[in-house]
Amino acid sequence: MKKFNNFMKSNALKDPNKIEKSSLKNLGKDYNSWDIKDEDIKLMNFSSYSQMFNLGSDITKKASNFRKEFNNLMQEDLTLEEFKTKYLDFKQRHDEFVKEFEIAMGDKMLLNDNNDTSIQENKETFKPIQAESKNKETYKDDNIRNELVKKTIRR
């Protein structure tokens, strides 16, 4: 079990909260030890972030499939060497996916930055319309209506 934990700790999956281009890069905890729940949370976050940031159905589907594959791999009855071989293949494919995820996330953040600057530019160019009324009369209270309302209320 100790060999397994050391192997998993040294080959832990990347955390979507530690991706530089992510707006959520400081969210989550730092992992000092390996835990299957932490790995599942990382995989779940890839899936939920891809949906939340609308990174595309391909990335969302891949993230979901990696999570399923990981959970299935963890339930297989394998020797340690068989597991290492399968896991390293999984991790290599997942690392390639993470690069794709990072690019999509970076593109999304770049689009958001461009949208923010265009909104700011629009706010800077906006000038309110100034108008003046030609009617110089001011409001005058109509006492006849007030008296009528008071009489109906008293009854």
N, C-alpha and C positions, 0 to 999 in steps of 0.2 A: 504494500500500500504506500509505503514511503517513496519507493521508486516512481510509482504512478503519480503521486502528488508533486514530486520534484519535476518530473517530465511535464506535467500539465502547467505547473507554475512557470517553467522556462519557456513554454510554448502557448501561453495564454492568448486568447483572441484579443484583437484590438477593440478598444472602447470607443463608441461613437461620440462620447462626450470629451474625448481627448483629441479630436480632429481639429486642426488649426482653423479651418475655414468655417467651422460650425459656430453658430451663435450660441450653442449650448455647451461650448467646450469646457467650461469650468463647473458644469453640473455633474453630480455623481461623486462617488468616493474614489480614493486611491486604493488599489488592491495590493496588499502586502502578502496575501496568501491566496491559494487557489480554492475556489468553491464552485461547485456545479451550478448553484443558484445564481451566482454572480455572472457566470458565462451565459446562462440563459437570459438574464436581464440585459446583458450587452446585445445579444442577438435580437431580443424583443425590441430594444431601443432602435436598432437599425431599421427594423420593420416599421415601427410607429413613426420615426422621424421621416422616413421616406414618404409616408402618407401625409404627415403633418406639413411637410415642406413641398408637397406635390412634385417629387423628384421623378415621377414617371412610373407607369405600371410595370415596366421591366425590372426596375430596381426594387420596387416594392415586392414583386413576385419572387425575385432572387433572395431578398432578405428573409422572406417568409420560408422559402424552401431551405435556406441554410439553417434556420432554427429547427425545422422539422428533422433535417438530416442529422444535426448535432444530437438532438434528443434520441433519435433512433440509434445512433452510434453508441451513445452512452448506455443504452439498454441491451446491446448485443453481448453475447457471451463469447468473449475472445481472450486469447492469451495476451500478455502485455506486449509482446513483439507484434502480433497481428493488429492490436489496437493502435500501437504507435504508427505503424505503416498507414493504416486507414486514416488516422487522425491527422498525420502530417500532410496527406493528400488533401484532406478536407481543409486544413488550415491554409495551405498554399492557394487553393481556389478561393477561400474566404478573403485572404489578403488581397488577391486580385480584385475581388468584388469591392473591398474597402477603398481601393484606389479609384474605382469607378464611382463609388458613393461620394468620395471626397471631391471628385471633379464635378459631379452633379450638384453637390452642396455648394461648392465654390461658385459655380455658374448661377445658382439660385441666389446666393448672397450678392453676387455682382449685379444681377438683375434688380434685386431689392435696393442696392445702393444707387443704381441708375434711376430707379423710380423715385427714390427719396430726393435725389438732386433735381429731377425734373419737376417734382412737386414744389420744391423750394424755389426753383426758377419761376414757376407759375405764380407763386405767392408774391415774389418780388415784382413781377410785371403787372400784377393786378392793381388797378387804380379805381377807386369807387367813383360812381357818377355823382356829381354835385348838382343839385337843382334847387331852385327857389320858387315858391308858390307865388302866383300873381294875385291870389286872393289874400287880402290883408285883414279880413275880418277874423276876430277871435271868437271862441265858443262863448255863447251866452246861455245861461241856465233858463230853461223854460219853466217858470213857476206854475203855469196853468196845469201842466202835466204832473208836476210834483204834488200839487193840491189834490188832483184827481186820484193819484195813487194813495195818498194819505187817507182820503175819504173812504176808499174801498177797503183799506186795511182795517180801519176803525170798525167797520160793520161786521 
